[in-house]
Amino acid sequence: MRVLVVGSGAREHALLLALSRDPGVTALFAGPGNAGTAKIAEQHPVDVASGDAVVALAKQVEADLVVIGPEVPLVVGVADAVRAAGIACFGPSADAARIEGSKAFAKDVMAAAGVRTAHSEVVDNPAKLDQALDRFGPNWVVKDDGLAAGKGVVVTTDRAAARAHAAEILDHGHPVLLESFLDGPEVSLFCLVDGETVVPLLPAQDHKRVGDGDTGPNTGGMGAYTPLPWLPAETVTQIVDEVVKPVAAELVKRGSGFSGLLYAGLAIGKDGPAVVEFNCRFGDPETQAVLALLESPLGEALNATATGTLASLPPLQWKSGSAVTVVLAAENYPSTPRTGDKIVGAEGDGVLHAGTAVKDGVVVSSGGRVLSVVGTGADLTAARADAYAKLAAIKLPGGHFRTDIGLAAVEGRISI
């Protein structure tokens, strides 16, 4: 199988690395890729949001399978264009990708499927904002109804801060989604979905806020770990049976059957799992940790999903132990990051590139989340030690990272 991976982040680097371990994958291509993926895949510039451009590249490299990493090309229909050209594609149609592209659509699907989620209200008129805010609190959850790269959410006990964020979203012409606050620890569960067939991967936990102890603003994700020692196996089964399968079935019923990776972000509260959000693709940085433990051939699994044969895929096999991803971010991230700084030590095993580029033969930073460093070990303590030892060997001026990824789980401070 010749495989083209579309995207340029650490998620795509992780996908390419896992695909490179699949003996059935004979050639790997990245469009556009980054400084790290260049070592394992042939790279080609491409406009990832253009169906015509991705199809042209897939034909040029004679790809048997196209794997779309980011959400934007999925929401605008790039997977539809690839399939229309007769090429197998891992990634949902634009219609099904609305599960991430429109939070209001996702809420409607969940309501029809009987899935527990936060009470919500859409506000599209500034004149109605204050009255709507009064119906929520004391914890306000304010979201951009469209795509916001993980940074369009504010969770706060400060009504003024909630109002300011909502007003900013409205000023940009986007509707605001207000939600009730869901209690309990959060879980990310990735599932391969082919119509009504659902195959879960290992559950993970993301760390969204920029600072240690979950302080500071939300980011695209500062780190993740898998598996979750505090999450019973039967809870994963419950999530699949009560959340993912009903949503997949509802999408089929609507003529918007999902094919690809359906990501359920959940809070596990006193009443059981409740959905925080759905994404229509592999999440970043959880993917980097989850795929580090996958033993089964990834190309075979993605191709089975893309070709409608997921039901006959052998059960997925996983390595024992744990994996931890720690994100090294550029100075000033998640605000406007400083770029162009030389990175030293980014060539080692487990170092996945995201916001990197090559300039005059030197690897430099080119985005906010610069690297994902993945550690593995017999348990979470060992995996954390491995990740942070690898990080210590990397130098990026002004770079910053959280020192507590997975620490609360190690110390037994998470329970359901």
N, C-alpha and C positions, 0 to 999 in steps of 0.2 A: 504494500500500500504506500502510495506517495501522498503525504499529508501537508496541507498548507494551514498554518495557524495565523489568524488575523488578529493583530494587536501589537502593543509595544511595551507592556508592563511586566512586573514580576510574575503575575498570574500566567501570562503567556510563556515566560521563561520556564516556569514550573511545568506547564503543559508540555512544552517541547522536550524538557528533560525526561519526563515520564514516558513520552512517546518514543524517545531515543532508546529506552530500555525494552521496548516491545520488538521482539524479533520479526514480527510481521510488518513492521514499518521499514521500508527500504529507502525512503528519501524524505527529508524534512525541509520545509520552506517557511520563512517568516515574512509577514508583510504588515508593517515595515520592520518589526523587531527592534532590538536595541544593541548596545555594545556587548552585552553578555550573550544574547541569543546568537550573535554572529559566529560564535565558536561551535555551535551544534546544528545550525540551520543555514541554508542559503537564503540571503536576505534580498528583498525587493521593495522599493518604495511603492506605496499605494495609499490612495485615499480610502480609509477604512469605512467611511460612511457612504461610499458610492458603490451601488450594486454593479454597475457597468465596469468599474475599475477592478473590483474584486473578481468578477467573473473573467475578465480579460487576463488577470494574473493567474487565476486557477487554470485557465486553458493553456497559458504560456508554459507553466511548469508541469502540465499534464497531471494535475492533482486528482487523486481518486476520492479524497475526502477533504472538505474544508471545515475547519474548526474556528468558530467566531468567538473571540474572548470577551470584548467589551459590550456594554449594553447599548450604546448609541447605534452601531450598525444594525443590531437586532431590531430595535424599536423602529428604525426607518426602513426596514424590509430587505436588508442585504441577503439574509438567508433565503428569502423568497426568490430573489434574482438568481442565486446560485442553483437552487433546486430547479428553477425554470430552465436553466441551461443544461440540465441533465446530470448535474454533479451532486453527489451525496454531500449533505451539509449537517454539521452538528450545531444546532441553534434553532430556536423557535421562529415561526412566522411573525411578521409585524403584528398580526391580529392577536396571537397568543402572548407576544412580548408586552402587550398592554398591562399584563399582571405586574410589571415593574414600571412601565412608562406612564401609567395613570393610577395613582393610589385610589382614586374614586372608583375606577373600574375594578381594582382588586377587592375593594370593600364590597362591591355589588356581587362579585363572584363568591366571596366568602359567605355573604348573607344567604345567597341561594343554596350554597353547599352546606349550610349549618355549621360553619367553622367559627370557633371562638376568636374574637379579636377585640380591639379597643372600640368603645363607642366613639363615633366621629361625626364631624360636621364640616362641610365644604363652604368656605366663604369666598365669594368672587366680587364683592362690592365693599369698598372701604367703609361705607356708611353703616354696614351691618356688623363691622368687626367688634366694636366694644360690647354690644349685646351678646354676641357669640362667645367672647372671652369670659363674660360673666357666668356662662353656663358650664365653664370648666374650672380647673384649679382644685386644690392648692398647688398641684404640680401641673404646669402647662406643657403640652407637647405640640409643637408648631412645626408643620412640614410644608415644603413646596410640593404641590400636587404632581409636578413633572419630575424629570431626571435632574438630580443635583449632585451626582458623583459622591454620594454619602455625606455631603456637607450641608444639605438643605434642611437639617433638623435641629431645632433648639428644644431642650428639655430644661425647664427652669421653674423655681418657685417664685420668681420675680415677675409680676404681671407686666411691669413696664418693659422688661426685656422681651417677654413674649409678644407684646404688642408691637415693639419696634421691629422684631424679625418678621412678623406677619405683614406689617405695613411695607417693609422692603420687598417682600415677595410680590405683594399686590402692585407695587410701583413698577415691577418688572413685567407686569401683565400676566402673571401666573395666579391661578386660584390658590388659596391657602387651605390646608387640611388641619383642623384642630382635633386632637384625640385625647381621650382619657388616659391617664397614666397606668401602665401595667406593672405590677410588682413582680419580684422574683428574678433570679439570675437569667441571663439571656443565652440562647443556644442557636448556633447556625447549623442547619441540617441540609446538606446537598443531596439531591436525588436525581438520578438519571430517570427521565420520564419519556415514554413512548406511548402516546395516547393515554390509556388507562393502566399501563404497566409502569410500576414504580420500583426502583432499586436504590435504596439509601446507601450513602457513603458514611464514613465515620463522622460523628457529631464533633463540632469544634466550638470554641468561644473566641470572639473577636474583642479587641480593646479599642473602643472608638475615640475616647478623649485623648488629647495630646500629651497630658502629663501623668506622672505617677499618681496612684491613688484615684484614678478617674477624675482628674482635675483639668480645667481648661476647656477650650472649644472642641466640638466634634471634628473628626478628620475622616479621611477615607479608610482609616484603620491603621493602628500603630503596632499591631501584633496579634498573634492567635496561637492557640495550642489545641492539640487533639491527642488521644480521646479525652473525655471528661470524667475524672475519677468519681465525681459526685453525682453523675447522672445514671440512674439505673437503666439497664438494657431494655426493660419493659416500657420505659418512657419513650425510647426511640420508636419502638413498635407502635405505641399509642399515637405518636406524632404522625407516623406514616399512615396508620389506619383512620385517624380522626381528622387529619388536616390535609396531608398531601394527596392521598387517593381521592377524597371527595372533591378537592379543587380540580385535580386532573380530569375527573369524570364530568364535572360541571363545564369545563372548557370544551371537552369533546361534545357534550350535549349542545353547546352553543355554536358548534361548527368551527371552533378555534382550538382544536386539539394541540396539545403541547408536545414538542419534540426537541429534547435537549436537556439542559441542566436547570431544574427548578430548585431555587434556594429558598428555604423557609427560615426566616428569622423569628424566633419565638421567645417569649418570657414564660418561665415555668413558675407560676404563682400557686397560691394555696388551692385554687380551683382547677389546677392542671395547666397544660400548655395553652397559650393564647398567642395568636400571630401578631408580631410587630410589623413585619413587612414581607413581601415576596420579591425576589429578584429573578430575572430570566436567564441567569448565566452564573458561571463559577464566581464566587466571591473572592475578593482580595483584601486581606492577606491569608484567609483561611485555607485557600487552595494550596498555597505553598507548603503548609504543614500537612494537610490531608494527603496530598499526592506523594509526600515523602515516605509514607507508610504503605502505599499501595503495592502489592506484589503481583496482582493480575495484570495482563497486558492492557494498557490504557487504550491503544488504538483499536483493539478488538471491541472494547466496551463502547467507545464513542461511535464506532462504525455501526455496531448493532443498533444503537439508539437512532442513528441517522437513517438507517435503512429499514426500520420497522421490525427488527428481529430481536429486540431486547428481551422478550419473554423467554427466548431459548439460550440466553447468555449463561454460562456456568456461574455459580455463586462467586462473588468477589472475594479474593484472599488478601489478608492484611498482615503486615509484619507486627510482631509483638512490640511493646514499648510505647514511647511517646515521641511527639514531634512538637517543636516550638518555633514560631516565626517571630523575629523581632525586626521592625522596620527602622532603618536609618533614614532620617528625614533631613532636608536641607534647612539651613538657617532661615528663620521667619515662617516656616510652614506651621499651620495651615493658611496663614495669610500669604501674600506674594512672596514665593521662595526666592532665595538668592541662588543663581545658577552660574555655571561656567567654572566651578572650582575643581581642581585636580583631585582625583580619588586615588588613594594608595591602598593596595592590599585587597582589591575586589576580585581577584582571580581564583580564590580558593573554593574548595568543595562546599556546597551549601550556601554560596553567596549568589543570590538571584538579582538580576538587574531590573530596574524599573525606569527611573528618570536619569538615564545615562546616555552619553553620546561619545564619539571619538573625535577629538579635535587635534590636528597636527600629531596624530599617533598616540595621543594621551587620552585616557578615559576621564571625562569630566561630568559633573552633575548637569542635568538638563530639566529637572522637574522637582516637585515637592517631596514625594516619597522616592528616594534615590535607590536604595537597596533593600531587599528582604534577606535576612540572614536566618537560615534554618538549621536548628540543632536537633539531633535525635539521641535517644538513650533508652536504657532499660525501663526508666520511669520518668515522671515529669521533672523531678529534681535533676536527674542526669541530663535530660534534654535541654533544660534551662542552662545548665553549666556549659554544655557544648555550644549553644547559640551565643552566649555572652563571651566565651573564650574566642570564638571566631570574630565577633564584633570588635574585641580589643585589638585585633591585628589590622583593623581598617582605619584609615585616617581620611577625614573630610572636614575641612575648615568650617566651623560653625555648625557641624552636623549634630543632631540630637536624637535620642531614642529613649523609650521607657525602660526602666530597670526592673519593672515588676510584672512582666508578661507571665501569666500562669502562676504567679506567687500566691495569690489568695487561695487557689486550689491546692497548692502544695501545703499551705499552712492550715488547711481544713476550714477556711473561713467562708466557704460556699456550701449551702445546703438547700434542699427543696422540701 
